[in-house]
Amino acid sequence: MKPARGFPDSTFATRVALAQERMETAGIEALLLTTPADVAYVTGFLTRFWESPTRPWYVVVPATGAPIAVIPEIGVPLMARTWIEDIRSWPSPDYTDDGVTRLAGTLAEVVRAGGTIGVPSGHETHLRMPLADWRMLRDRLSDRVFSDDAGILRALRMVKSDAEIDKIRWAAGLPAGTFDRMDEIAAPGVALSEVFRSFEIACLRDGADRVPYLAGGAGPDGYEDVISPATDAALAAGDVLMLDTGAVWDGYFCDYDRNYVLGTPSRRVADAHRRLIDATQAGFDAARPGATPAELFAAMDFVLTGGHGTGAGRLGHGVGLSLTEPPSILPADHTPLVPGMVLSLEPVIETVPGRIMVHEEMIVITPDGADWITAPIGHDLLRLDG
């Protein structure tokens, strides 16, 4: 069943209350949030206007009560449709004071002199405001302490509610039909750029709100990387084609891929694909409450290399309001897995020097182990015979 868009106000109130409990423990009197996913998590504010770097957007989570939005005037009508009631605005862009005075005044109201303001600062975070304004803000609040947020937003966002998982499942289901119809999109002689374009259009027609991420590659024995823009080079018989999609529905991402061969796969390619599927299954089998991403990495890496290391950095990650989120499936991540974590399993294998193949599926941690979000494929490589 298609999920309802948005969340009840009580969902956001609960999220904020949980954050405030952790803030009290950490001695933090306010959180300062500046990025799209963090702001959406506590407010429900979703807009593509984040694509414009011109204006900064701020949300302050005080020690008690609802968050306070300090935002450009252009965003007031949309923010007013969320559960946020205290909205403070200014005409932006302002080349002399683009909201710094409003933000400093707000923080001074909710944080005593000597008190601590937490800002998400760990891995996979960033500060979305001009550095000159950041320096100005700290100067104006020199009697307050700016620190990291003690990992509060990271910990809360890693564990999804049932409603969030439903949205992610729905988002993941939208490209599935497009993947099933790849024989209508890709064939020898079709440019890779046209394949990308047609795939994105099909996902939108199938109900995706947007497709901000689409990556992949093509070539004999695999592809050189999975991040290059699509070129106008034509597909050829024998090529391996991979598409990796990050379609979005109601703010939530999916992230998985599919590999195809144009014609008959070589033994090398077929064997590599089978090992990728076996590695994915090994990661799934290792996924359970109390396990760690490091253990999932070890399980997949053993299938891929016998435990010698793939050199890939990581073999998966969290997924949610961002395309990639913590935790990372790598040897250094010992975050205990708990029910509600949504992960992508993403093993990679080198087929020949300079060529790789990657496979990716999505799972969710459950009280009893794990469940598939995407429908896992079998050992046989998908073929495009047209």
C-alpha positions as CSV (number, residue, x, y, z in Angstrom):
1,M,0.0,0.0,0.0
2,K,1.3,3.4,-0.9
3,P,2.3,5.3,2.3
4,A,0.8,8.7,3.2
5,R,3.0,11.7,2.5
6,G,4.5,13.5,5.5
7,F,4.2,12.5,9.1
8,P,1.9,13.6,12.0
9,D,3.1,16.5,14.1
10,S,3.5,14.0,17.0
11,T,6.3,12.2,15.0
12,F,8.4,15.3,14.9
13,A,7.6,16.1,18.6
14,T,8.8,12.7,19.5
15,R,12.0,13.1,17.5
16,V,12.7,16.4,19.2
17,A,12.0,15.0,22.6
18,L,14.5,12.2,22.1
19,A,17.1,14.7,20.9
20,Q,16.4,16.9,24.0
21,E,16.9,13.9,26.3
22,R,20.3,13.3,24.8
23,M,21.1,17.0,24.8
24,E,20.5,17.1,28.5
25,T,22.9,14.1,29.0
26,A,25.5,15.8,26.9
27,G,25.2,19.2,28.5
28,I,24.0,20.8,25.2
29,E,21.5,23.7,25.6
30,A,20.6,24.0,21.9
31,L,21.3,22.3,18.6
32,L,22.0,24.4,15.5
33,L,20.9,22.6,12.3
34,T,21.8,23.9,8.8
35,T,21.5,21.0,6.3
36,P,18.5,19.7,4.3
37,A,18.2,16.3,5.9
38,D,18.7,17.5,9.5
39,V,16.2,20.3,9.0
40,A,13.7,17.9,7.4
41,Y,14.1,15.4,10.2
42,V,13.0,17.8,12.9
43,T,10.5,19.9,11.0
44,G,9.2,18.1,7.9
45,F,10.4,21.0,5.7
46,L,11.0,19.6,2.2
47,T,12.0,21.8,-0.7
48,R,14.2,21.7,-3.8
49,F,15.2,25.2,-3.1
50,W,18.1,23.8,-1.2
51,E,19.7,23.5,-4.7
52,S,20.3,27.2,-4.6
53,P,23.4,28.1,-2.5
54,T,22.4,31.7,-2.2
55,R,20.4,31.6,1.0
56,P,21.3,29.9,4.4
57,W,18.6,28.1,6.4
58,Y,18.7,27.6,10.2
59,V,16.8,25.6,12.7
60,V,17.5,25.8,16.4
61,V,16.4,23.0,18.7
62,P,16.3,24.4,22.3
63,A,16.6,22.3,25.5
64,T,12.8,22.3,25.8
65,G,9.9,23.1,23.5
66,A,9.6,23.0,19.7
67,P,12.4,24.0,17.3
68,I,12.7,27.6,16.1
69,A,13.2,28.3,12.4
70,V,15.4,31.2,11.4
71,I,15.0,31.3,7.6
72,P,14.8,33.6,4.6
73,E,11.4,35.2,4.1
74,I,10.9,33.3,0.8
75,G,10.6,30.1,2.9
76,V,8.1,31.3,5.5
77,P,4.9,30.1,3.8
78,L,6.2,26.5,3.4
79,M,7.7,26.3,6.9
80,A,4.4,27.6,8.2
81,R,2.7,24.4,6.8
82,T,4.9,22.3,9.1
83,W,4.5,21.9,12.8
84,I,6.9,24.8,13.5
85,E,5.2,27.9,14.9
86,D,8.1,30.1,15.9
87,I,9.5,31.3,12.5
88,R,11.9,34.2,12.4
89,S,12.8,35.6,9.0
90,W,14.7,38.2,7.1
91,P,14.9,39.4,3.5
92,S,17.6,37.3,1.9
93,P,20.0,37.6,0.3
94,D,21.4,40.4,2.4
95,Y,25.1,41.1,1.6
96,T,25.7,42.8,5.0
97,D,23.8,40.6,7.4
98,D,22.2,37.5,5.9
99,G,20.4,36.3,9.0
100,V,23.3,36.3,11.4
101,T,21.8,38.9,13.7
102,R,18.5,36.9,13.8
103,L,20.3,33.7,14.5
104,A,22.6,35.1,17.1
105,G,19.6,36.6,18.9
106,T,17.7,33.4,18.8
107,L,20.6,31.4,20.2
108,A,21.2,34.0,22.9
109,E,17.6,33.6,24.0
110,V,17.7,29.8,24.5
111,V,21.4,29.3,25.6
112,R,22.7,31.0,28.8
113,A,26.1,32.7,28.9
114,G,28.6,29.9,29.2
115,G,26.1,27.4,27.8
116,T,26.9,25.0,24.9
117,I,25.5,25.1,21.4
118,G,25.9,21.8,19.5
119,V,26.5,21.6,15.8
120,P,26.6,18.2,13.9
121,S,30.4,17.9,13.3
122,G,31.3,14.3,12.7
123,H,31.9,12.3,9.6
124,E,29.3,12.8,6.9
125,T,28.2,16.2,8.2
126,H,28.8,19.7,6.9
127,L,28.0,23.2,7.9
128,R,25.8,24.9,5.3
129,M,26.4,28.6,5.9
130,P,29.1,30.9,4.7
131,L,32.3,30.7,6.7
132,A,32.4,34.4,7.1
133,D,28.9,34.3,8.7
134,W,30.0,31.4,10.9
135,R,32.9,33.5,12.2
136,M,30.6,36.4,12.7
137,L,28.1,34.3,14.7
138,R,30.8,32.9,17.0
139,D,32.2,36.4,17.6
140,R,28.7,37.6,18.5
141,L,28.2,34.7,20.9
142,S,31.8,34.6,22.2
143,D,30.4,34.0,25.7
144,R,28.7,30.7,24.6
145,V,30.5,27.5,23.7
146,F,30.2,25.9,20.3
147,S,30.8,22.2,20.2
148,D,29.9,19.1,18.2
149,D,26.4,17.7,18.8
150,A,27.7,14.6,20.6
151,G,26.5,12.5,17.6
152,I,22.8,13.1,18.5
153,L,21.4,13.6,15.0
154,R,23.6,10.8,13.7
155,A,22.3,8.3,16.2
156,L,18.6,9.3,15.8
157,R,18.6,9.4,12.1
158,M,20.3,6.0,11.7
159,V,17.3,4.2,13.3
160,K,14.1,4.5,11.1
161,S,10.5,4.3,12.3
162,D,8.1,1.9,10.6
163,A,6.7,4.8,8.7
164,E,10.1,5.8,7.4
165,I,10.8,2.3,6.4
166,D,7.5,2.2,4.5
167,K,8.6,5.3,2.6
168,I,12.0,3.8,1.8
169,R,10.3,0.6,0.6
170,W,8.0,2.6,-1.7
171,A,10.9,4.6,-3.1
172,A,12.8,1.4,-3.8
173,G,9.9,-0.2,-5.5
174,L,9.6,2.7,-8.0
175,P,12.7,1.9,-10.1
176,A,12.1,-1.8,-10.0
177,G,9.7,-1.7,-12.9
178,T,12.1,0.4,-14.9
179,F,14.9,-2.1,-14.2
180,D,12.5,-4.8,-15.5
181,R,12.0,-2.9,-18.7
182,M,15.6,-2.3,-19.5
183,D,15.3,-4.1,-22.8
184,E,13.2,-1.1,-23.9
185,I,15.9,1.3,-22.9
186,A,19.3,-0.3,-23.6
187,A,20.7,-2.1,-26.7
188,P,23.8,-2.2,-28.8
189,G,24.3,1.1,-30.5
190,V,22.4,3.2,-27.9
191,A,24.5,5.9,-26.2
192,L,25.1,5.4,-22.5
193,S,23.9,9.0,-22.0
194,E,20.6,8.1,-23.6
195,V,20.2,5.1,-21.4
196,F,20.7,7.3,-18.3
197,R,18.2,9.8,-19.6
198,S,15.5,7.3,-20.5
199,F,15.9,5.5,-17.2
200,E,15.4,8.7,-15.2
201,I,12.4,9.6,-17.3
202,A,10.9,6.2,-16.7
203,C,11.4,6.4,-12.9
204,L,9.7,9.7,-12.9
205,R,6.8,8.3,-14.9
206,D,6.6,5.4,-12.5
207,G,6.1,7.8,-9.5
208,A,9.5,9.0,-8.3
209,D,9.4,12.6,-7.0
210,R,12.9,13.1,-8.4
211,V,16.0,11.1,-9.3
212,P,18.9,13.2,-8.0
213,Y,21.3,10.3,-8.2
214,L,21.9,8.1,-11.2
215,A,25.3,6.5,-11.7
216,G,26.7,3.5,-13.6
217,G,29.0,2.4,-16.3
218,A,29.4,0.1,-19.2
219,G,32.1,-1.8,-21.0
220,P,33.6,-5.2,-21.7
221,D,34.4,-7.2,-18.6
222,G,32.8,-4.5,-16.4
223,Y,33.4,-0.8,-16.0
224,E,36.2,1.5,-14.9
225,D,34.3,3.2,-12.1
226,V,30.7,4.0,-10.8
227,I,30.8,7.8,-10.5
228,S,31.7,9.1,-13.9
229,P,29.0,11.0,-15.9
230,A,27.4,9.1,-18.7
231,T,29.2,9.6,-22.1
232,D,27.8,9.5,-25.6
233,A,29.7,6.3,-26.2
234,A,27.4,3.6,-27.7
235,L,26.8,0.3,-26.0
236,A,28.3,-2.7,-27.8
237,A,27.5,-6.4,-27.8
238,G,29.2,-8.1,-24.9
239,D,29.2,-5.0,-22.7
240,V,28.3,-5.1,-19.0
241,L,25.9,-2.3,-18.2
242,M,25.3,-1.2,-14.6
243,L,22.8,1.5,-13.4
244,D,22.7,2.6,-9.7
245,T,19.7,4.7,-8.8
246,G,19.0,7.0,-5.9
247,A,15.3,7.8,-6.6
248,V,13.4,9.8,-4.0
249,W,9.8,9.7,-2.7
250,D,8.6,12.0,0.0
251,G,12.1,13.0,0.9
252,Y,13.4,9.4,1.3
253,F,16.0,7.7,-0.9
254,C,16.5,4.3,-2.3
255,D,19.9,3.2,-3.4
256,Y,20.6,0.0,-5.3
257,D,21.8,-1.2,-8.7
258,R,21.4,-3.8,-11.4
259,N,23.9,-5.3,-13.8
260,Y,23.1,-6.4,-17.3
261,V,25.0,-8.0,-20.2
262,L,24.3,-7.2,-23.8
263,G,24.2,-10.7,-25.2
264,T,26.1,-13.6,-23.7
265,P,28.3,-13.0,-20.6
266,S,31.9,-14.3,-20.7
267,R,32.8,-16.9,-18.1
268,R,34.8,-14.2,-16.2
269,V,31.8,-11.9,-16.0
270,A,29.4,-14.6,-15.1
271,D,31.7,-15.9,-12.3
272,A,32.2,-12.3,-10.9
273,H,28.4,-11.8,-10.8
274,R,27.9,-15.0,-8.9
275,R,30.4,-14.0,-6.3
276,L,28.8,-10.6,-5.9
277,I,25.5,-12.3,-5.3
278,D,27.0,-14.7,-2.8
279,A,28.8,-11.8,-1.0
280,T,25.5,-9.9,-0.8
281,Q,23.8,-13.0,0.7
282,A,26.7,-13.4,3.2
283,G,26.2,-9.8,4.3
284,F,22.5,-10.3,4.7
285,D,23.1,-13.5,6.7
286,A,25.4,-11.6,9.1
287,A,23.0,-8.7,9.6
288,R,21.2,-8.9,12.9
289,P,20.8,-6.8,16.0
290,G,24.1,-6.6,17.9
291,A,26.2,-7.3,14.9
292,T,28.4,-4.5,13.6
293,P,29.1,-3.1,10.1
294,A,32.6,-4.4,10.5
295,E,31.2,-7.9,10.8
296,L,29.1,-7.5,7.6
297,F,32.2,-6.2,5.8
298,A,34.2,-9.3,6.9
299,A,31.4,-11.7,5.8
300,M,31.2,-10.1,2.3
301,D,35.0,-9.6,1.9
302,F,35.6,-13.3,2.8
303,V,33.5,-14.3,-0.2
304,L,35.1,-11.7,-2.5
305,T,38.8,-12.0,-1.5
306,G,39.1,-14.7,1.1
307,G,39.4,-12.0,3.7
308,H,42.3,-10.1,2.2
309,G,40.5,-6.8,1.6
310,T,38.9,-5.5,-1.6
311,G,40.5,-2.1,-1.5
312,A,37.0,-0.6,-2.1
313,G,36.9,1.4,1.2
314,R,33.5,0.2,2.2
315,L,30.9,-2.3,1.1
316,G,27.7,-0.5,1.9
317,H,26.1,2.2,4.1
318,G,23.0,3.5,5.6
319,V,20.2,5.0,3.5
320,G,17.4,7.4,4.4
321,L,16.8,11.2,4.1
322,S,20.3,11.2,2.5
323,L,21.5,8.9,-0.3
324,T,24.3,7.7,1.9
325,E,24.2,7.8,5.7
326,P,26.0,6.3,8.6
327,P,26.9,3.6,9.4
328,S,29.5,2.6,6.8
329,I,30.1,-1.1,6.2
330,L,33.9,-1.1,6.7
331,P,36.3,-2.6,9.1
332,A,36.5,0.5,11.3
333,D,32.8,0.8,12.0
334,H,31.7,-1.0,15.1
335,T,28.3,0.6,15.5
336,P,26.0,-2.0,17.0
337,L,23.2,-2.7,14.5
338,V,19.6,-2.3,15.9
339,P,16.2,-2.9,14.5
340,G,15.1,-0.1,12.2
341,M,18.5,0.5,10.5
342,V,18.3,0.6,6.7
343,L,21.4,-0.5,4.9
344,S,22.7,-1.0,1.4
345,L,24.9,-4.0,0.9
346,E,27.4,-3.1,-1.9
347,P,30.1,-5.6,-2.7
348,V,32.6,-4.9,-5.5
349,I,34.9,-7.1,-7.4
350,E,37.7,-6.6,-9.9
351,T,37.1,-8.6,-13.0
352,V,40.3,-7.6,-14.9
353,P,42.9,-5.0,-14.1
354,G,41.1,-1.6,-14.3
355,R,37.6,-3.1,-14.5
356,I,35.1,-3.8,-11.7
357,M,31.6,-5.0,-11.1
358,V,29.4,-3.8,-8.2
359,H,26.1,-5.2,-6.9
360,E,23.8,-3.4,-4.4
361,E,20.7,-4.4,-2.5
362,M,18.9,-2.8,0.4
363,I,18.0,-4.4,3.7
364,V,16.5,-3.4,7.0
365,I,17.5,-4.8,10.4
366,T,14.7,-6.5,12.3
367,P,14.4,-7.9,15.8
368,D,15.0,-11.4,14.3
369,G,17.8,-10.6,11.8
370,A,17.2,-8.7,8.6
371,D,14.7,-8.3,5.8
372,W,15.1,-7.4,2.2
373,I,13.8,-4.0,1.0
374,T,14.8,-4.7,-2.6
375,A,13.9,-8.0,-4.2
376,P,17.3,-9.8,-4.4
377,I,18.3,-11.2,-7.8
378,G,19.8,-14.6,-8.5
379,H,23.2,-15.8,-9.7
380,D,22.3,-15.5,-13.4
381,L,23.3,-12.1,-14.9
382,L,20.4,-10.2,-16.4
383,R,20.6,-10.2,-20.2
384,L,19.6,-7.7,-22.8
385,D,19.5,-9.6,-26.1
386,G,18.1,-6.9,-28.2
